[in-house]
Amino acid sequence: MTAKMFTFPVPAGNTDALKGTFVEMAGSREGQCVANRGVMGVTREYVCLQHTPQGDVIVAYLEGDDPDKAMERMMASDSEYARWIASTVMPLLGTHTEEEFPGVEVLADWRA
């Protein structure tokens, strides 16, 4: 499995609404969310909200066959869930397309 870590700054004032979308993902949209992970080729997803003095940040870790293509695959599916992510979640992160997600520079990747 390949792994990828993403970070997304949360624009000021959007934290509570963003947390609400994650409640919805685990609740009424859980089936769509699980199916979406299959479309994305994701076998593990771990998402945290990090509070910093400079503002909140989403930290997301994905494992799968090609995590770099996960967002592209989801958006290409044009599913109801993908449209909901595009219209509801991405604007809360201050982005509207998958190309706008910031990349990361790996400094260490250690395993026992």
Phi, psi and omega in degrees: 000142175263146181238153179212138176247138177234150171232142181225115173294139179262117179303143181308135178090354183258356186300310183297318179295320179295317176301322178298324178293326178289327173297316179296320178299324181273351181249256187294339179254014184302315180299316177296320181296315179296315178298322180297321178299324176296317177299320182286342185078024183263130178254343175212137177223129180227117185235131180232153173253117180257122177269127178230162177300335180273354181130173182278150181223136171272132175243120183236135178241127179237143169237145178170191183286331177199077184301335178296335182259001186302310182294318178300317179297317181297312184293328178291337182291334182052034178285166176303319181296316179298320178294322177295315177302313182296322185269338186245309187279310184301319177298330177292338177265001180077022180227157181229351177224157180295336179291340183276353180289131182291145176273174178233157174248117182284125178258335178204144176213083186256140174222145177283000000 
